Amino acid sequence: MRAAGFPSRLRATADAVLAALQCVLLVAFPLLVLAGVSRLGARATAVLLGALLLPGLVRAALRGRAHVGPALALPLFMGALLALAALLDDGRFMLAYPVLVNGALLVQFAVSLRAERPIVEVFARLQVRDLSPAEQGYCRAVTVAWCVFFLVNGGAAALLAAFAPRGWWAAYTGGISYALVGMLFAIEYVVRKARFGRFGRGPVDRLLALLLQRSTTG
């Protein structure tokens, strides 16, 4: 039994490590582009980043055929941009990555608005199955808010890539945009708790319940 379980545990560990490496690459991509192009040039940086895509490809292969398509979509998309940057020795292709990621998310969220359940409601039902009509409407409104965010965020990244120094582009796409995502998540969370309650047992929910109760009674 132990011998049979060892390969599965090893595979799970390898998958977790490769997923972590892939996330680090995606998050740090703008900073890697800035540092690489300034020191190594566009072509060498594109080749180096292309080599760093291998963990994502290996992870997709380990997960099986059912997950190969979705798992390979983003690495292959990045690979196409890196290939163009290497072939033409032009770093501007790598600057397009954050813009197109925001565009893909915008399309995904916007298309879900035409479905019976927008994407935010799909995520919400993973935790709460008995959503009220008011909560369903709120989920649709939040989906629209994220669409606006992806549009503005992608537009800002495009403008910075086209007209601003690369340091500004890297600072925004590699730091400020993530901070804005976190801020939007936090604001939505507080608004949702203030409007619908459903407080959990965690320390954040307990603190919010106490503060919101005081604000309503005061």
ZIWO-V83455 format. One record per pair of residues at least 12 apart in sequence whose ideal C-beta (glycine too) atoms are under 7 Angstrom apart, sorted by the first residue. I is the first residue (numbers start at 1). J is the second residue. D is the distance in Angstrom with one decimal. If there is no record, write none. Layout:
i->{I	I}
j->{J	J}
d->{D	D}
This chain:
i->{11	14	15	15	15	18	18	18	19	21	22	22	22	25	28	29	30	30	30	30	30	31	31	32	33	33	33	33	34	34	34	36	37	42	42	42	42	43	43	45	46	46	46	46	47	49	50	50	53	53	53	56	57	57	59	60	78	81	81	81	81	82	95	95	96	98	98	99	99	99	99	102	102	102	102	103	105	106	106	106	106	109	109	109	109	110	112	113	113	113	118	118	118	119	120	120	120	121	121	124	128	135	138	142	149	153	153	156	157	157	160	190	193	193	194}
j->{62	62	59	62	63	55	58	59	59	55	55	56	59	52	174	97	98	169	170	173	174	170	174	49	45	91	94	170	166	167	170	48	91	85	89	90	91	86	89	91	82	85	86	94	86	82	79	82	75	78	79	75	72	75	71	72	97	93	94	96	97	94	161	169	161	157	173	154	157	158	161	150	153	154	157	154	150	147	150	151	154	143	146	147	150	147	143	140	143	144	139	140	143	143	139	142	143	136	139	139	198	196	195	188	184	177	180	172	172	173	172	208	208	212	212}
d->{6.2	6.5	6.0	5.6	6.7	4.5	5.9	3.9	6.1	4.3	5.4	4.4	6.4	5.3	6.9	6.3	6.6	6.9	4.5	4.2	3.6	5.6	4.6	6.3	6.5	6.8	4.8	7.0	5.5	6.6	3.9	6.3	4.5	5.5	5.2	5.8	3.7	5.0	4.5	7.0	4.4	4.0	3.9	6.6	5.5	5.5	6.1	4.7	4.9	6.1	5.7	3.9	6.9	5.9	6.5	4.9	6.4	4.9	6.0	6.2	5.7	6.7	3.9	6.2	6.9	4.4	4.2	5.1	4.9	4.7	6.8	4.7	5.2	3.1	6.6	5.5	4.8	5.8	3.9	5.7	6.7	5.5	5.2	5.0	6.8	5.2	6.4	6.9	5.9	7.0	6.0	5.1	4.0	5.9	4.4	4.7	4.5	6.0	3.8	5.4	6.6	5.9	7.0	5.9	6.0	5.6	6.9	6.5	6.7	5.2	5.6	6.6	5.0	6.7	5.3}
